[in-house]
Amino acid sequence: MKLDSTHDFTPGTASKLLPLIRSIVRDMSELSDSINLQRQQLVGLDEIGEMNSDDAYEEEVADVRSSLLEVEQRFESCRTELEALGVEPHDPFDGSVDFPSTLDNRKVNLCWRADDDSVRHWHELGEGTAERKLLEPEVALGPAV
């Protein structure tokens, strides 16, 4: 996990990025589904290939491999885009992202999932979505104006 010292998000600053983050995460989710389907397709084609070696089969396998490579590159571009914003997608990708932050004078990650309305959860560095905790209301809402 990388912590970019130039980014120390608050729940408010992280939530302001959510329209863009939602779009990128939605794209990543669709690309991830496509990657998984194409990998399954290749497993099936490999099984068929043990019994078949005609040109049409070889062309089909080459097309799927080419498509898979393209989709994987698009997925990595989305990951790079998030990282450029200072946001870390969970690995393996589960639709969750972390925002480096400071809570009680220690480095933590604010955690957002695609079904969250705003950034209201956090977890310790190195922990995953299952360990996330709800922020105290005064922290989640920020200082009173």
Helices and strands as residue ranges (DSSP letters): H 11-16, H 18-49, H 55-84, E 88-89, E 96-103, E 106-113, E 121-124, G 129-131, E 133-134, H 137-141
